[in-house]
Amino acid sequence: MAASCSLPGTQDLSTLRAKLQGLLRFLREALSICNAHTVDFYTESVWEQLIDVPPETVLAVLKKATEEAEARPAEARPPPEAEGTSGITDFPKIFCETSQKLLSVEAFALAAKYYSLQNLGVCTPFEQLLVALRGNQTQKTGENVKPDEFMNLKKSHEVQAMSELISSVADYYGIKQVIDLGSGKGYLSSFLSLKYGLKVYGIDSSNTNTHGAQERNRKLKKHWKICHTQSKSNVNGLALKMAKGKKMQGEIQYKANTEEECNNSPTSQEMMSTSEFLPDFSVSVISNIRKQMENLHVCSHREENLCFANAFSLIDLLPINAIEPTTSSRMPKRKMSEANKERRKTTSKSTESNIYSPLTSFITADSELHDIIKDLEDCLMVGLHTCGDLAPNTLRIFTSKSEIKGVCSVGCCYHLLSEEFEDPHKESTPEKWGFPMCHYLKEERWCCGRNARMSACLALERVAVGRGLPTESLFYRAVLQDIIKDCYGITKCDRHVGKIYSKSSSFLDYVRKSLKKLGLDESKVKKLIMDYYEKYKPRMNELEAFNMLKVVLAPCIETLILLDRLCYLKEQEDIAWSALVKLFDPVKSPRCYAVIALKRQQ
């Protein structure tokens, strides 16, 4: 471990609790907006109940605020402390004290911005953390791997950033084993093993994902063989070039010496340049070839790592027995030196130490890792976009298992979190809930609600750069709900419409297909469908404005969830360092924040 390197300073538990208190004060008034479901927008008269501002005003203000934020460079933006909090703490100016309706869109947008992670000042810069972890050591580049050959650009961006951090933490602790929870198709696990030589266990609850990862390894084995064959051809071609070069060099030298003996005049004694005879094989070129051959000779003792840029090494990604050990085709086994035999044994062992093993298991906070991983040792636990309760359970496992020295968790699917105080009438169970985790929010008995957690998944940054919300599909669904309520007397329906909008040619077609899927008789409303459409079409901007308010508020809900997890880690005694780190570009990957913690060394 690079003990001499101090990690970046982070805010203590009391400071984080103070920020949570301010955030809760704002959310107590604003949470009703996030908890209103767009499906019930017209049936429950949501706009009239919660908003006291025209939709045109809401859209204009939010558009202006977004444009100003985008126009001002991040480095030019003052810190939250400098911007003041007068418009944030004075909540009656945002919401009406009696009706609780939204009064000031400007103040609402300002408060939502202030209580986002990006502006609260609670995150540790990614680059700063990397520099501290590496200390004076040179950056570990690993194999020359191009992840976008195996995954889309979004996943490639996520995997490269997260694997770089995990590798740095592993080097910091001198750890070689990594456990990837919710590994899915194995993208992160594969990359950690392939590029950084780590032994990775990818655990996923789905047999389909595990088998998919194994199938992917099979395809990579085929790809490896092709690249390996091509690399051998390149090597043989390089050796042939050098041999020809040496032969031509000898002929040139012989001719020059002969001419020197036959001619005594000064001009005839000048030796002709090699490049005049062989412009394609000048001294510098031959020298480069010789150097490459020397490098090749050195690297030939590492059969799993070919040293050519076009040799895309995949051996580390495959199961232990995926590739047979490469044997020498020229040297008989009986003449193989003892040193070479020993080297092959070492190579075999090192190859086994950096493989990816996909496993199937449903992980809970009480899972016993020794039953899943037989050779469990000091390791790191990681998770890239672990759904629902798996993210908080990852942190609980980390705190309870002495072998796990560090954790790096990026959660997602907040709507799938279990909440302890969501149903006050439900009898409490000893279950470990997904939210809340920290003592302060438990004491407050804080509950977000499923709709609010669903809103936390909205991507403000994507909307800000023009990737707007699917307003028309949301509008169709809200009007459909009013039809179902009026004509069929159904206020709550357990069945979901699903992705019918993308398969529909018009609103009429959408309603017909939806009713059929829900098992409702279309003849009851056949002549009324378009009447409903015409009734609500002028109010479509209300739905658009309301959803924009939810988008602006989304980062605050995510801040609450992530601060809860960070405070939980700060409450643990054996944790030396913990922080929130923005790993990804939020436009490419909206769930971009990692919860990171490192234990004290024994």
N, C-alpha and C positions, 0 to 999 in steps of 0.2 A: 504493500500500500504506500502511496506517495504521501507519507505522514507529514512531510514538511510543507505541503501545499494546503493552505487554508481555503475552505469553500466560501462562496459569497455569503455575506450576512443576510439574514431574513428577519422578518418581523416576528416578535414574540407573541405568545398566546394572548396576553392582555390587550395588545394592540389589535390583533385580529378580532377579538371579541367586541372591541369598541366599534370596529367597522361593521361587524355583523349587526350590532344594535341599531346603527344608523340605517343600514339596509332594510332591516325588519320594519323600522318606522315608516319607511317609504312604501314597502310592499303591503303593509296592512291596509293601506288605502288603494293601492294600484292592483292588487292581486285579483280583484273581482273582474278586471278586464281580461286577464289571462284565463280565468276559470270559466268564462262564458264560451260555450261551444258554438262554432260558426254554423253547425247544422241547425241549431235552434235560434238562429239570428232573427228570423222573422216571426216564428211561432211564439217566441218569448219576448218579443219587442225589445231586444237587447240595446239597440241604439238609444231608444227613449229612456230606458232605465239607467244607463251608465254614462251617457255623453250629453253634455249641455252646450255643444259647439256644432256648427254646421259642418257636414263632411267635407265641403270644399275648403274650409279653413284648416281642418286637420291635414288634408293632403298637401295644401300649399305650405304650411309651416314645416311639416316633416320633410318635404322635398327640399325646401330652402336649407334646413339644418343639415341634411345629408350632403347637399352640394357644397356648403361651406366647409364641412369636415373633410370632404374629399379634396377640395382646392387647397387646403392648408396642409403642408407637409408634416409628417409625424414629428420630426425633430423640432419644428417651429411651434408646436402646440405647447402651451404652458402646462405645468403639472397641475393636478386637481387643486392643490393647496392655493396656487396662485390665482385660480379662476374664481375663488370665493364660494361660499355656500349659502349666501343669503336667499337665493331662489330655490334652495334644496331643503333647508330645514323649516322653511315657512310653508308647511303643507296646506294650510287653508287657501293659499293662493293657487294651489294645483287642483284641489278637490273641494267641493262645497261641504261645509261642516255638517249641514243638516241632511242634504239629499245624497251626499257622497259622490255626486256626479263630477266628471272631469270638467274643469273650468278653463284652465290655461294649458294649451298644448305646448307652448314655449317652455314653461316651467317643468312640465312633464318630461319633455325631451331632454332638458338639462339634467334633471335628477336621474333619469335612466342612463344617461351617458356617464354621469359621475359614479354611479354604483356598478359600473361594468368592471370586470377584472383589469381591462386594459388601462383604466384610469384611476383605479383605487391605489395603485402603487404596491400591490402585494405579490407581484410576479418577479421571478428572477430571470434576467436575460439569458437566453439560450447560449449565446457565444461566450458570455462571461463564465457560465458554469463549465463549458467545455475547456476553456483556458485553465481554470482552477483545477479541474480533474487531471488534465495532462501535465500540469506543472512545467518542468523543464524538458519533458520528454517530447520527442518529435511526434507529429501526428501519425497515427497508424492508418495507412491507406488500404491495407488488405489486398485481396485479389482484384484484378482489373475486371470488375463485373458491371454489366449494364442491366439494371433491374427492369427498365422499360421494355426489355425483350420478353419479359415474363408476366408483366402486369400493366394495368392502365396507368396513365400519368398521375392520377390522384393517388393511387396506391403506391406507386413508385416514389412520389414525393414524401409520403408518410414513412415508408419503410427506410428510405435513405437517412432521413433526419433522426428517426427514433433509434435505428441500429447504430448510428454514429455515437449517440449519447450512451446507449447501453454498453457498447464496446469500451467507451472511455471509463464508465463506472466499473466495468469488469477489470480493466487494467489497473484502476485505482486501488481495487481491493485484491488484485491478483487472483481473480476468480475465473474459472473456465466453464462452469455449468450455468445454464439459463433455463428457467421454466416459463414457457409462454402459455398463459391461460387464455382460453377462448381463441385458440390459434387459427381456427377456420381452415382456409385452404393452405395455410402454412407459409404465406409470403414472408412475414417477418422472421419466422423461425429459419426458413431456408436461407435467407439473406445473411442472418447472423452467423450461421454455420459456414456458408460458402465464402463470404467476404472476410469475416473476422476470425474464423477458425474456432468458434465456440461450440461446445456440445449442448445441443438444445433439445429439450423435451417439449413438444407442442401438444397441449392437452385441450381437447374439445369434446363437448357433450354429444355431438352429432357423429354417428357412424358414417354418415354420408360424407361429411367433411374430412374425416380421417381417411376413408377410402379414396376420396378425391386427392388428398395430399399424397397418398401412396402411388396413385396413378400418375400424378404429376411427376413424381420421382422417376417412374418408369420411362416417361417421355424424355426427361432430362438425361437419363442414362443413354438413351438412343442419341440424343443431341451431343452428349459428351463423346461418344464413340466416333461420331462424324468429325467433331473438332479435333479429337486426338489423332485421327488418321490424317487430317489435313495438316496438322502441326508436324507430324512425322515426315510428311512429304516436303514441307517447307525446310525442315532440318536437313533432309537428304539433299535437297536442291542447293542449300547453302554450302554443304560440304563439297558437293561437286564443283560449285563455282570456285571455291577456294583452291581445290586441287588443280583446276584448270589455270587459275591465276598463278599458282606456284610454278607450274610447268612453263607457262609463257614467260614468267619472270626469268627462269633459268635460261631459256632460249635467248632472251634479250641480252642477258649478262654475257653469255657465251659469244654472241655476235659482236658485242661491244669490245670484249677482250681480244678477239681475233683481229678486229680492225685496228686496235691500238698497237698490236705487234707489227702490223704490216705498214702502217703509216707513221712517219716520224714528224710530220709537219704539225705545228701547234693547232692549226684549225682542224686537221683530221684527227687530232688526239682528243678533241672534246666529245665526251660521251653524249649520245642522244638520249633524250628524256624518254622514260618508259611510257609516258602518256602519248607520245607521238606514235608509238606502235600500237598501244592499247588505250585509247581514250576512255573506254568503259571500265578499265581496270587500272586506274591510277594508283600510286602508292597509298594515298589516303583511303581509297576504296578498299584496297587489299588489307590495309591496316584495320579498317572497320570490320571487315569480314573476319579477320583473325581474332579481334576482340570479341565479336559475337560468338565465335566458336569456343573461345576460352570461357565466356560466360555460360555457354551451353554445356560445356564440360562440367563446370561447377554445379549448375542447376540440374544436371542429369541425375544427381544423387537425391533429388526431391521429386519423385515421380508423380506426386499428386499436384505439383505446382509448376506447370510449364512456364517458361520465362519469355514468352512471346505475346505481344499485344493482341494478336489475332487468335491466340489459343485461349478460348473461353472456358476456364477450368470449372468443372461442375462436380468433381469427384467428392468434395466435402458435403455436397447437398444430398448425396445418395445414401441409402441404407448400407450397413457394414459390408454385406455380401453382394452389393450391386455390381461391383466391378472386380474382376479377377486381378490380382497383383500383376503388374507388368514385369515380364522376365526378359532377360537378355537373349536376343536371337543369334548373336554372333559368338558369345563366350559359352563354351560347354559348362555344365553345372560342376563337373569334377574339377575344373580349373578355376572356379570362382574363389576369390580370396576370402579368407576368414573375415577380414574387415568389411568386405562387401556384403557377406552374409549377415553380419551384425547390423550393418546399415539398413538392410531390408527389413530386419526385425523391428528396428526402431521406427522405420517409415510406416510399417503396418500398424504399430501402436499409436503413432501420432495421427494416422488417418482415422482410427476409431475414436479418437478423442474429440473430433470436431465434426460430428454428424448430426443430422436432424432425425429425431424419432417421433413420429406422430402417434398419439395415444388417445383412446376414447374413455372419458370419465366425466360424470356430472360433478362439478366442484361446488362445495358449499363452504361456509366459514369453518366447519368442523371436519373437513376432509383430512384424512391422514395421508400425507404425501408419501411416507415410507411404504404404504401398501400399493401405491401407484408407480413410484420410481424406486427400484430396488437399490440402485447405487447413488442414492441422494447424498450430496455433499454440500459444502458451502456454495451458495448459488445466489443468483438474482432472480426475482420474480417480475415478469413484465406482462403487459396486456395492451394490445392495440385495438381500441374501440370495443371494449368488453361491454356487453349489453346488460342493462338493468342492474340487478343486485350483484352480478359478478364483479363489478368494479369495487364496491365497498367490501365485498368478501375477500377480494385480493388483498386489500389493506389489512383486514383482520387476520388472514393467514400469515401475512408478513410479520405482524406484531407478535404472533403466537409461536412461530417456529424459529428456533435458534439458528437453524442452518441457512435461513434466508437473510442475507446481509443487506440487501437493497431492493427497492421496488420502484418500478416506473409504470404507472397506470394511466391510460387515456380511456375514459369512459364514453359511453354513448347511450342512446335509447333511454333517456331519463323517464319517459312515460311508463317504462316497465319496472321502475323502482317500486319496491314495497314501502309503504309509509306507516309508521307506528301509530300515528294519531289521525289517520284519514277517516276512520270509522269509529267515532267515540262510543258507539253502542256495542261494538264488537268486544268480546272478552279478550283481554290481553293474553298473549301466549309467550313462551320463552324464546320464540323465534328471534333470530338476529335480523333486524329490519334494515332495509337499504337506506332509509332516511327517517329521522336524522341519526348521525353517528356521535357527534360531540355532546359533551355534558350541557353546554349552554342551551342549545336548541332543544335538547330533551327536557330541560327544566322549563323552557318556554312552551313545551308541548306543541311545537310549531308543525304546521301541516301546509303543504303547497296545494295538493289536489292534483288529480290526474291531468286535467286540462291544462293547468299551469305548467306541469312538467312536460306535457306535450308541446306547449308553446316554447319551452326552453330549447327545443330542438330546432326552432326556426333559425335561419341563417341571415342575420342582419347584413353582414359584409357582402353576401351574394346579392341581396336585394339592392344594396347601395351601388353596386357596379352594373346594375341593369338587369339582373336575373330576377325579375319580379315574381310575385306570387301568382298562382293559377286562379285568378279571380273568377273567371267565367265558370270553371268547374265547381268552385265553392258556391257560387251563386246558384247554379243548377241544383246542387244538393240542398241548399237552404230552402229554395222554392218547393222542391220535391217534398221536403219534410212538412211544409204547410199543407200541401195537397193530401198527404197521408193522414195528417191530423184532422183536417176538415172533413174529408170524404170517407175515411175508414175508422175514425175515432181512435187512432193509435198515437199515443204520445211518446212512448218508448218502444223501440224495436231492437231485439237482440241480434237480428241478422243485419249484415253489412251489405251495402250496395257494391262496394269494391270499385275497381277501375273501369267502370262502364263509360265514363265520359270520353275516354280516348277511342272508344269503339263506336261512338254515336255521331251521327251526321247532323243532328239538330237537337234542340231542347225537347221537341216532341218525341223524337227517337230515343232520347235519353230516358225520358219518363216511362215510355212503354217498356224498354228493356229492364229498367229498374223495378217496375211493378211486377214484371214476370219473374225476376230473380227473387223478389220478396214474397212471391206466391199470392199476389193481390189481383183481384179481377179488374182488368183495364176498362171494361165496359161501363163501370160506374163513373168514370171521369173522362171518357174519351172526348166529349165535346167541351170539357172545361179546362183542359190542359193549357191551351194557349192563352186563355183568359188569365190564369195565374201568372203566366210569363209576362203578359202586358201590364199586369197590376204592379209587379215588383221591379220591372226593368228600370223605371226612373229612380229607384232606390238602390240600384246596384253600387253606386258610389259610396253609400253608407257602409256596405260590407267591405268594400276596398279600403276605406279609411280606417275601419275598425281593425282589420287585419294588419294594417300598417302600424297601428298602436301596439298590437301584440308583438310584432316583429321588433319594434324599438325596445319593448320591455323584456324581450327574450334573454338578452345577456345578463340581466339582473337576476333572473331565476337560476341561470347557470352559475352565476357568481355565488349565490346562496348554497347551492349543492356542492360546489367545489371547495368553498371556504369551510363548510361543514366537515369535509374529508380532511382538509389540512389541519383544522383545529383538533380533530380526533388524533392525528399523528403527533401534534404538539403536546397532547396530554400524556403520551406514552413516555416512560422514564428512560428506556434503553435506546431511544432514537437520538442520534447525534445531530442530524441535519434533515430538514424537510422543507419543501417549497413547491410552489406552482410555477411551471415553466411553459411558455408558449412555444410549442415545437413546430407547428405547421402554419402555412399561409391559410388564413381562415376562408379565403375565397376558394382555394382548392380543397380544403378540408375543414369544414365549419367546427367540428369538435376537435379543437387544436391544442387544448391545454392538458399537460401531463402533471399528475401528482407524483412527486418523487421524494423518496426518503432513504436515508442510510443509517445503519445501526452503529452504535459505538463498538470500537474494537476491544476485544477481550484482553 
